[in-house]
Amino acid sequence: MQARPRGWKYKSMYGFWADHIAKYLFAESRCIINLASVEYSQCVSKYLTEDISFITCVFGELIDGRVKQKGTLAKMARGGDGKIYGRK
């Protein structure tokens, strides 16, 4: 989302999308379940108002009393890999 295509008038994809994604989601529901990474969730989270519930899921492991997020496993979980959810 931070990449800037050549010859574009926008600084990044964030500039291109602005609040369009957030407005679309807010029109559908007042409760958003966020499965995205921190980077991509900014497209919605920066436009939240008090009347919108925003629930963020963290895909991680509990190690030594702390939740540790491992990039590859988190990406697999977001992508719906069957092994993560116990499906065949």
N, C-alpha and C positions, 0 to 999 in steps of 0.2 A: 504494500500500500504506500510505502514511502518512495518507491521508485518513480522517476520522472521521465516519461517518454520524450524523445526529441521533438522539438517544435511545438510543444504543448503550452497553452497559456496557464495551466494549473501547476502549482508547485509539486503536487503529488496526487495520488488517487483520492486522498482525503479531501482535497480541494474540489476534485471532480464530483465526488458523491455528496459532499457537504452534509446536509441533514436529510437527504432524500431517503436513505435506508431507515433512519430512525423514525421519520414521519410515517413511512409505510407500516413499520412494525407497530407503532403506537396507535395507528388507526385500526389495527387488527385486535390488539389486546393491551390491557393495562398491566399485565404480568409477563415479563420477558425472561425466559430461561437462557442464560448465556453459556454456551459451550465453546465459544471462540477463545483464541489466545488473547492475551492482553493487547497486543498490537491491533488485531482486527476488531476487538470489542469496542475500541475507541470510537468507531463509526456510530455507535449507538450510545455508549455511556456518557459521552460529553454533552448529550442533548436531553438527559434525564430530567424529569421534573418530579416534585414530591408525590404526585399521584400515580407514578409508575413504579411498580415493583421490579427490581432487577436482581435476579438470583444467578450467581456465578458458580459454576461447577469447576472444581479443581481436580484434575486427574493426576494423582500422585500416590506415593507409598508412605506409610508411617514408618519412619526409621529413627531410632533413638528418641522417640517422643516428638518428632517434628515431621511435618508433611514435606516430602521431597518430590519435586516434579521432574520427571525425566522426559526430555523432549520427544524422543521417538515414541515412547509408550503413550504420551499424551496425544500426539498426532494420530496414532492408531486408534485411540479411544474416540477422538472427535470424528474420525472417518468411519466409525461403525464397524471396525474389524470384528468378525464373529467370535474370535477367541476371547476377546476382552469381555464380551457380554455373555459368554457361555453358550452361544448358538453354534450349530454345526454347519 
